[in-house]
Amino acid sequence: MDLGYILNQLGEERERYFGAVAPPIVQSSIFAFPNVEAMREGFRDELGEHVYTRGNNPTVEILRRKVAALEGAEDCLMFGSGAAAMSAGVIASVAGGDHVVCVARPYSWTRAVLKDLLGRFGVSTTFVDGTDTGNFEAALTTRTRLIVLESPNSMTFEQQDLAAVAALARARGIRTLCDNSHATPLNQSPIALGIDLVAHSATKYLNGHSDVVAGALCGSSALIRDVFRGPYMTLGAILAPHDAWLMIRGLRTLPIRMQRIATTTTTVLAFLEGHPRVRRVYSPRASDNPQLGLTERQLAGASGLLTIELATDEVAAVERFCDGLTRFLMTVSWGGYESLAFPVCAVFPRDAPLRPPQGVPLNAVRLSIGLEDADVLVADLEAALQRL
């Protein structure tokens, strides 16, 4: 199935809605039946039928089909956030007394659902350095039911050898779940490498316009039905039809957005790697990345995320740099059309130590490269770096 067909035609049965090129927003919360037997049939398969938008909505269904096809999956569920998608995938995979192995630096809310929420109900988690597949194997127990991956992660971009971890897990009957938000389905295909479930913060590149909060979970039909019957319907963290429509529109330009972002990021990365006021650049494609070989083997292309560690040990200097940026908006998240800067120090009190016992140093700033011209962004970074 070619990319253009997925983005522009798949799921869009235009003869059902007057030949409209853009699909309608089916805003209805409920759907009527002609008789009791038809309603009974609807209840037998709420994922496949339209009964209640909390289960399956026609506009959201179009989006589900597109995202599933992009990931090479049989099916997909859309959620109200990426955190909801990851949480549903985890909750559907474990029970009290089970054990999970997770990468050491997952997204903060992935850590929260594993450690803080499920920890209260007898699920234990071991966090490991995922850059070495042997660490996963060493952490497995007879109670391990799930391995949680995030490759690359969204701050320092460590990767896991997905094919190797998938083979390890399958040999032991353990489910795997990978956050693929950073790479997008265009640059990495975890399911093709043997991963069972793939999650996205669809807020990021899939939508691409910083106007929707959404999540996606992809996998086999059997696994997705399992998630649907469990946490999806129970917790109700659904995506609204209007947001699904915005995401369908955002997906249309995913390939050209990612191509432009990758080209610009290559220029920005080269500038930052050679700058005397930048101590280190974190990126899957940084020249000193010890996983560069894995990057070239596993990632088909680049995204726009990179983190710089500034050549200063003073938080005040980091603040001067960030406050001096005019083309990078200072905010959370990433993956939109606009370039963004996220200073790690903003999360901590002013008197916090520069290097916390765990985590990223306070002189680190994550950048998300958008659709601006590369020379404009380089000039803005140069001007801000002079403020150090």
N, C-alpha and C positions, 0 to 999 in steps of 0.2 A: 504494500500500500504506500503510495508516494505521499510525500509531505504536503504538497499542495492540495491533494485530495482531502487529506485529514483536516487541514485547517479551513478549507473553503467549502467542502461539500459533505463530509461524513456526518451522518446524523441529521442532516438538514433536509427533511422530507417536504420540500417546498409546495408540493401539490396539496398537502394537508392544510396549508395556511395561505391560500390565495396566490401562490407563486411569489410571495414576498422574498426578496433576496436576503434581507436580514431577518433572522427568525424572530417571532413575537416573544414578548415577555408574558408568559402565562402566570399571572399574578395570583390566581385563585389558590386558596388554601385547601379547598376540598373539591371532590369530583363526584358527580351524580351517576347513578346506575338506573337502567330502565326497569329492572326487576330484582327481586330478592336473590335469585340464583346468580345473576351477574355480579351482584355485590359480594355474595359468598365466594365466588371465584376470585374476585379482587383481593379479598382478605387472605386467600391461600398463597398469593404471591405479591406482596406489597412492594417488593423491589422491581418486579417486572411490570406491574400494573400501576395505574394512577388512582389512588384512593385518597391520599392525604399528603400534602406537600412535605410534611415532616418525614415521609418515607421516600416518595418519588414524584418529582415535578417534571413536566415535559421540557421546560427550558434547561433545567439542571441536567436532565438526561442527555441532551445534546452535548453539553460540556463534558459529562462523564465519558461518553463514547470517544470524544476527541482526545482527552487526556489519557485514557486507557490505550488508545492506538499509538499515541506518541511514545508511551513507555513500553510498547510491545506486550501489554497485559491483556488478559481476557476481559477484565472489568475494572471499574473505578468507583469510588464514593467521593463526593465532594463535601467538605466540612466548612464550618464558619471560621476556621483558622488552621494554620499549620500545626499548632500545638494540639488542637482537637484531633487532627488526623493521626499524629504520632501517638497520642494517648489512646485512641481507639485501637490502633494496631497493637499496642502493648497490652492493653487490658484484655483484648480478645485472645491473647496468646498465653496467658498465665492464670494460675489459680493459687490460692493460699498454700504456702509451703514450697512453691516453685522458686527457681533461681534464674537470674538473668545476668548475662555478661554484656557490658556496654563499653563503648570507647571512653577514654578518660575525660575528654573535653566536649561533651555533647552540648547542644543548645540548652540554655538554662532551664527551660520548662520541660525538656525531655528528662533532664536530671531530676527535676521536681516530681514528675509523675512516678519515676522509678523509686527514688529514695524516700521522698516525703509522703506521697500518697500511698503507693502500694506497699511501702515498708510498714505502714500501719496495719496491713492486712496479711502479714506473714510472707510477703514476697521479698527475697533478698537480692541484692545486686552487687556485682563485682565490677569495678571500673578499671580498665586496663589500657595500656599504651597500644593502640590498634595498629601502629606502624609495623609491628612484628606479629605475624599470624600466630607464631608460637605462643604468644601471650594469651590469645584466646583459648588455645588448646589447654594451656596450663591452668586456666581458671575454671574449666568445665567441671561440673560435678554430676552425680547421678540425677540430681534434681533440676539441672539446667534445661529450660524449655525455650529460651529465646536469646538471640544475639542481636544487639542493637548497634547499628553502624551509622556513621555520618561522614560521607566521603565525597569531597573534602568538607571539613567542618567550616564554620562561618566566621572564624576569627583568626586562627593561625594555620588553617587549611591542611592539617594532617589528613592523610588518606589511608585507606585499608585496601589490601589486595582482595577485591570482592570475590573473584573466582575462587581463590584459595580458601577464604573464610566460608563461602557457600558450600564448597566440597567437604570441608571439615564438618560443618553443621549437618549436612544431609546424611553423611555417613553415620551420624548418631541420632537422627530423627529430631533435630533441633530446628526450630523456625528462625528465619533471618528477616530483619526489617532494616531498611536503609533509607536515610534521609538523602534525597537527591536534589535538594533545592539549589545548591551552588552550581552544579554542573548543567542542570536541565536535561530533559530527554534527548536534546540535540547533541550533547557532548558526552553523555554517559548512559549506558543501558544496563542497569543492575540486574534486571530480570533475565536478560540474555546471558549474564554471567552466573546465573543460578540463584539469585536472591529471591526470596519468596514474596515479600511485601515491600513496596517502594512508596515513600511518603514525600510530599512537597509542602513547603510553605508557598502556596500558590499566590500569596500576596506579592511575592518577589518577581522573578523573571516571567513566570507563566502569564501573570496579568500585566505586569510591566508598566503600570501607569500610576501607582501609588494612590489608587482610589477604591480599592477593594481589599478586605481582609478575608483570606480563604485558605483552605487546605485540601489536599488530595491524597488518597490512599489507593494504590493500584496493586493488583495481584490476580491470581486465578479466580475463576467464577466461584469455586467452592470456598476459598478463603474470604472473598468479599461478601458472600452470603453469610458466612459465619460472623463477620464483623457487623453486617447489617442487622442480623437478628439479635446481636448482643449490644455492644456499647453505642452503635449508631442510633438505633431506635430508642434505647434506654435513656441515653444522655441528651439526645435531641440537639446536638451542636451542628445544625444544618446550614447550608448555604442558601441565601434567599434568591428567588428567581431573578430579580433585577441585578444582583451581583454576578450571578451566573452569566447573564446576558453581557455585562461589561467584560467579563473574562473571555467569553467567546470572541468579542471584538478585539480584546488585547492579544489573544492568541494569533490572530490573523498576521500580525507583524513580528511574531517571535523570531523567525529566522533572520530577518533583516536587522532587527534590533540587536540580536546577539552578534551578528557579523560586525556591525558598526562598533559595538561596545568592545569586542575582542581586539579590533584593529587599534582603537584609541588606547586601550589598556596596555597594549604592547609598547606604544610610544611612551606612555606615562611611566610604566615599569622601568624602561631603559633609562629614563631621566632620573628616577629616584634611586636606582641601584648605583649610579655614579655620583650621587650628591654627597658632599662631605658632612652635611648636617643631618644625614639619615644614617643611623647606626645599623639598621637591618631592615630588609623588606621581606615580609612573609607573603608568598604567593606560590601556587603550584608550579608556576613557570619561572620562578626566581632562579637565577644562575647558580646560587649556592644551596638550593633546595636538595636535601639528601634523597628525596623521593622523586627526583626529576625523571628517572627511568620509568617509574610507575606512572607518572603523569603522562609521559609520551605513549605508554602502552595502553592506558585505561581511559584517558580523556581525549575525546576527538577534537576539542577546541577549548578556547579560553572563555572565562567569564570576566566580569568587571570588578571583582572583589580583590583587594589587597590590603595588607596592614603594614604600616611603617612604624618602626621604633625610632623615635627622634634621638639625635645625639645630644641629649641633655638629661640631667638627673633632677631637674627642678620642674615641679608641676606648674609653677607660674609661667615658665617658658613654653610648656605645652599649651597652656591657655592662650598665650600670646600668638602662637602659631595658628591655633584653631580660630581665634577671634579675628585673625587677619585674612582668613579665606573669604572671598567674595563670590566665587562661582560654585563652591561646594556648600550645600545647605547642611547645617549641623542638626542632626536628628538621628533617630533610631532607624532600624530596618535597612533595606537595600533592594536593588534589582529594578528600580523604576527608570524612567527616561531621564531623570535629573541626577547630577552627581551629588554625592552625600559624604559627610564626614562624621564619624562617631568616635569621640575621645573617650577612652577607657576611664580616664580620671574623673569624668563627670558622674560616674556611678559611685564614687568613693568620697568620703569627707576630705576637705583640703589638707588635713594633717595626716592622712593615711600614708603608710610607707610606700616608697616608689615601687618596690617589688613585693607584692603580697605573697604570703606563704604558698598559696596555690593560685594559678591563673596567669593572666597576662599583665605585664608591667604597666604602670600608670603613664609611662611616656609613649605608649602605643596609641595610634590613631588608625581606625579602619576607614578605608576609602571605598566608595562604590562609584565606579565610573559610569556616567550616563551617556547621553547622545550629543554632548557639546563637542566642539572641535578640539582636537588634541592640543594644539598650540595654545589655545585659550586656557585650558586646564593646567598645562605646564607652567605658563606664565603666572597663573594664580598661586600655584604651589611654590614657585620660586620666590615670589614676593612674600608669602607667609613664612617660608623658611628663613628669610633674612631677619625676621623678627625674633628668632631664637637668640 
